[in-house]
Amino acid sequence: MAPDFTRADLLHRACLRAAFCIRSLYEEKASSDSRLLNPPIIPDALTIVGRSKNWSAPGRREHVVPRRVITMECHEMIKAGRSDEEIAAFIAAHLKIVLVSPQESAHLDAKAGADVRQKMPLDWKLGGDPYRRLGDAGIVWDPIS
């Protein structure tokens, strides 16, 4: 019989699994892949935190901090000698998805729009508001509990 895990337990385990995979690839190839932050390694059910007021099915999944930003910081943490537990905690704190409309997704990506497809706003720093990118783009959303 499988043990009962809380949502927090499952998220921690998934982020630890991702940290291990990112570290393994980074040590072998000096790079890894941001897709390691997607299902099945980390299920969406553990990371979806909100829905845009303009969203309707099927909509788009928008990582509030782009996966590329998270992965690059994981590489820096590995180079600095940080543990998989520390990397997993970083991933858990930053890997969040808000469901948005296709138009909002296009606006985030477009050079003529917000132009933050795989990056955060230029003056954003790690530890800052992870939702800043969405706010700057005018995306209004509600939390999902």
C-alpha positions as CSV (number, residue, x, y, z in Angstrom):
1,M,0.0,0.0,0.0
2,A,1.4,3.4,-1.0
3,P,1.9,5.9,1.8
4,D,-0.4,9.0,2.0
5,F,1.5,12.1,1.0
6,T,0.3,15.6,1.5
7,R,0.4,18.1,-1.4
8,A,3.5,19.7,0.2
9,D,5.2,16.3,0.5
10,L,4.5,15.6,-3.2
11,L,5.8,19.0,-4.3
12,H,9.0,18.6,-2.2
13,R,9.6,15.1,-3.6
14,A,8.9,16.3,-7.2
15,C,11.3,19.3,-6.8
16,L,13.9,17.1,-5.3
17,R,13.6,14.7,-8.3
18,A,13.9,17.7,-10.7
19,A,17.0,19.0,-8.7
20,F,18.6,15.6,-9.0
21,C,17.9,15.4,-12.8
22,I,19.2,18.9,-13.4
23,R,22.3,18.3,-11.4
24,S,23.0,15.0,-13.1
25,L,22.7,16.5,-16.6
26,Y,24.7,19.6,-15.6
27,E,27.5,17.5,-14.2
28,E,27.6,15.3,-17.4
29,K,27.0,18.0,-20.1
30,A,27.5,21.4,-18.4
31,S,23.8,22.1,-19.2
32,S,20.4,20.7,-18.6
33,D,16.9,21.2,-19.9
34,S,14.1,23.4,-18.6
35,R,11.6,20.7,-19.6
36,L,12.8,18.9,-16.4
37,L,10.5,21.3,-14.6
38,N,7.4,19.9,-16.4
39,P,5.3,16.8,-16.0
40,P,5.9,14.0,-15.4
41,I,8.9,15.1,-13.2
42,I,6.8,17.8,-11.6
43,P,3.0,17.5,-12.2
44,D,1.0,20.6,-13.0
45,A,-1.4,19.9,-10.3
46,L,1.3,20.8,-7.8
47,T,2.3,24.1,-9.4
48,I,-0.9,25.7,-10.8
49,V,-1.6,28.5,-8.5
50,G,-4.0,30.8,-10.4
51,R,-6.2,31.6,-13.4
52,S,-6.4,34.8,-15.4
53,K,-9.7,36.6,-15.3
54,N,-9.5,36.3,-19.2
55,W,-8.8,32.6,-19.2
56,S,-11.1,30.1,-20.8
57,A,-10.4,26.5,-21.7
58,P,-8.0,25.4,-23.1
59,G,-6.0,28.5,-22.5
60,R,-2.2,28.4,-21.8
61,R,0.0,27.5,-18.9
62,E,2.3,30.4,-18.0
63,H,5.2,29.9,-15.6
64,V,5.3,33.0,-13.5
65,V,9.1,32.8,-13.5
66,P,10.1,31.3,-16.8
67,R,11.5,27.7,-16.6
68,R,14.7,28.9,-18.3
69,V,15.3,31.5,-15.5
70,I,14.8,28.8,-12.8
71,T,17.0,26.3,-14.6
72,M,19.8,28.8,-15.1
73,E,19.8,29.7,-11.4
74,C,19.9,26.0,-10.6
75,H,23.1,25.7,-12.6
76,E,24.5,28.7,-10.6
77,M,23.5,26.9,-7.4
78,I,25.2,23.7,-8.5
79,K,28.4,25.7,-9.3
80,A,28.3,27.3,-5.9
81,G,28.1,23.8,-4.2
82,R,24.5,24.0,-3.1
83,S,22.7,20.8,-2.1
84,D,19.8,19.2,-4.0
85,E,17.6,20.0,-1.0
86,E,18.5,23.7,-1.4
87,I,17.9,23.6,-5.1
88,A,14.6,21.8,-4.6
89,A,13.5,24.5,-2.1
90,F,14.4,27.2,-4.7
91,I,12.4,25.3,-7.4
92,A,9.4,25.0,-5.2
93,A,9.5,28.7,-4.3
94,H,9.7,29.8,-8.0
95,L,7.9,27.1,-10.1
96,K,4.3,28.4,-10.2
97,I,1.9,28.3,-13.1
98,V,-1.0,30.7,-13.8
99,L,-3.5,29.7,-16.5
100,V,-3.8,32.6,-19.0
101,S,-5.6,33.3,-22.3
102,P,-3.8,32.7,-25.6
103,Q,-3.9,36.5,-26.1
104,E,-2.2,37.1,-22.8
105,S,0.4,34.5,-23.5
106,A,1.1,36.1,-26.9
107,H,1.4,39.5,-25.3
108,L,4.0,38.2,-22.8
109,D,6.0,36.7,-25.7
110,A,5.8,39.5,-28.3
111,K,8.7,41.9,-28.8
112,A,6.0,44.6,-29.4
113,G,4.3,43.5,-26.2
114,A,5.8,42.7,-22.8
115,D,8.8,40.9,-24.4
116,V,9.4,38.6,-21.5
117,R,9.0,35.2,-23.2
118,Q,11.9,33.5,-21.4
119,K,13.0,36.2,-19.0
120,M,11.9,38.4,-16.2
121,P,11.7,42.2,-16.3
122,L,15.2,43.7,-16.6
123,D,15.2,45.2,-13.1
124,W,13.8,42.0,-11.4
125,K,16.1,40.2,-9.0
126,L,15.9,36.7,-7.5
127,G,13.9,36.9,-4.3
128,G,11.7,39.7,-5.8
129,D,8.0,39.3,-6.5
130,P,7.8,36.2,-8.7
131,Y,4.4,37.5,-10.1
132,R,5.9,40.8,-11.3
133,R,6.2,39.6,-14.9
134,L,2.4,39.0,-15.1
135,G,1.6,42.2,-13.3
136,D,3.8,44.3,-15.6
137,A,2.0,42.7,-18.6
138,G,-1.4,43.7,-17.1
139,I,-2.5,40.2,-16.5
140,V,-5.1,40.1,-13.6
141,W,-5.6,36.7,-12.1
142,D,-7.2,34.9,-9.2
143,P,-5.6,32.3,-6.9
144,I,-6.8,28.7,-7.2
145,S,-6.8,26.8,-3.9
